[in-house]
């Protein structure tokens, strides 16, 4: 992520993640996030608020985990890159959207608790990888991904 196009947002999920699979079996999760900004107006001393809405895309194992783990209303942290996607409608109109392609998504623990459950390691042939990089090897992980109960896997 050294390209200078990094973004981190914290907000509330606006719609349940939609999990789909590409023709090659790659998982892709889409969901929306609302990010609120609040400030005090210096003239009136009143608090003002603005909300920005973003679409988030997550690939691979992370996309599948998101589909199983978050739902509308959850407060999450999203780190990733901005990407513009363009297409043409059936009527010939050009459209484009800027999305956040997620590198990491996690629950916000500011006003909630979460239970973390580590997934079994998937082999590279199980559809991992892609934009999310979900099946990259973890540094210092024992060969084969096995470890003793009670021992940290990292």
C-alpha positions in Angstrom: 0.0 0.0 0.0 2.8 2.4 -0.8 1.0 4.0 -3.8 -0.4 7.0 -1.7 -4.0 5.9 -2.3 -4.9 4.7 1.2 -8.0 5.5 3.1 -9.3 4.5 6.5 -12.9 5.1 7.5 -15.0 4.2 10.6 -18.8 4.1 10.3 -22.0 2.2 10.3 -22.9 -0.5 7.8 -25.9 0.7 5.8 -26.9 -2.6 4.2 -26.2 -6.2 4.8 -23.2 -7.4 2.8 -24.1 -9.0 -0.5 -21.8 -12.0 -1.2 -21.3 -13.2 -4.8 -18.9 -15.3 -6.6 -17.1 -14.7 -9.9 -17.1 -17.3 -12.7 -13.8 -18.5 -11.3 -15.2 -19.0 -7.8 -13.6 -15.8 -6.3 -15.7 -14.4 -3.4 -16.7 -10.7 -3.6 -18.6 -9.0 -0.8 -20.3 -5.5 -1.3 -21.7 -3.4 1.5 -22.3 0.3 2.3 -20.9 2.4 5.1 -22.0 5.7 6.5 -19.3 7.9 7.9 -20.5 10.8 10.2 -18.6 14.0 10.7 -19.5 16.4 13.6 -18.2 19.9 14.3 -19.2 23.0 16.2 -20.2 26.0 14.1 -18.0 28.9 15.4 -20.6 31.6 14.7 -23.6 29.9 16.2 -21.9 27.5 18.6 -24.3 24.9 17.4 -23.2 21.4 16.6 -23.5 20.5 12.9 -23.2 17.1 11.3 -22.6 15.7 7.8 -22.8 12.1 6.6 -20.8 10.6 3.7 -21.8 7.2 2.2 -19.3 4.8 0.6 -19.5 1.5 -1.1 -17.0 -1.1 0.0 -15.8 -4.1 -1.9 -13.9 -7.0 -0.3 -12.5 -10.0 -2.1 -11.6 -13.6 -1.3 -11.6 -15.1 2.1 -12.1 -11.7 3.7 -15.3 -11.2 1.6 -16.6 -14.5 2.8 -15.8 -13.6 6.4 -17.6 -10.3 6.1 -20.6 -12.1 4.7 -20.7 -14.2 7.8 -19.7 -11.6 10.3 -21.2 -8.2 9.8 -24.7 -6.9 9.2 -26.5 -3.6 8.7 -26.0 -1.3 11.7 -22.7 -2.7 12.8 -19.9 -0.2 13.4 -16.8 -1.1 11.4 -13.3 0.1 10.5 -12.3 -0.2 6.8 -8.9 0.3 5.5 -8.2 0.1 1.7 -7.8 2.0 -1.5 -10.1 4.2 -3.5 -10.9 2.8 -7.0 -13.0 4.3 -9.7 -15.2 2.0 -11.8 -16.9 3.1 -15.0 -19.6 1.4 -17.2 -22.2 2.3 -19.7 -26.0 1.7 -19.1 -28.2 -0.1 -21.6 -29.4 3.4 -22.7 -25.8 4.4 -23.5 -25.3 6.7 -20.5 -21.8 6.7 -19.0 -21.7 6.1 -15.3 -18.9 5.8 -12.7 -18.5 5.2 -9.0 -15.7 5.5 -6.6 -15.5 2.5 -4.2 -13.3 1.5 -1.3 -11.5 -1.8 -2.1 -10.9 -3.1 1.4 -7.5 -4.4 2.6 -8.8 -4.9 6.2 -12.3 -4.7 7.8 -12.9 -5.1 11.5 -15.5 -4.4 14.1 -15.2 -1.1 16.1 -14.9 -1.9 19.8 -15.7 1.7 20.9 -19.3 0.9 21.9 -19.5 -2.9 21.4 -17.7 -6.1 22.1 -16.9 -8.8 19.5 -15.9 -12.5 19.6 -13.0 -13.3 17.3 -13.0 -16.8 15.8 -10.0 -17.8 13.7 -10.9 -19.7 10.5 -9.1 -22.9 9.5 -6.3 -22.2 7.2 -7.3 -22.6 3.5 -4.8 -23.9 0.9 -4.0 -21.6 -2.1 -6.2 -23.8 -4.3 -9.4 -23.2 -2.3 -10.2 -19.9 -3.9 -8.2 -17.6 -1.6 -6.1 -14.7 -2.7 -7.2 -12.0 -5.1 -7.7 -8.4 -4.0 -8.0 -9.3 -0.4 -5.0 -11.5 -0.2 -6.7 -13.7 2.2 -4.6 -16.8 1.6 -1.1 -15.3 1.8 1.1 -17.1 4.2 1.4 -15.5 7.6 4.9 -14.6 8.8 6.3 -17.0 11.5 3.4 -19.4 11.1 4.4 -23.0 11.5 4.6 -25.0 8.2 1.1 -26.3 7.3 -0.7 -23.9 9.6 -0.9 -26.3 12.5 -0.1 -25.3 16.1 -0.8 -26.7 19.5 -3.9 -25.8 21.4 -3.3 -22.7 23.6 -0.3 -21.7 21.5 -0.6 -18.5 19.5 -0.6 -19.1 15.7 1.5 -16.0 15.1 
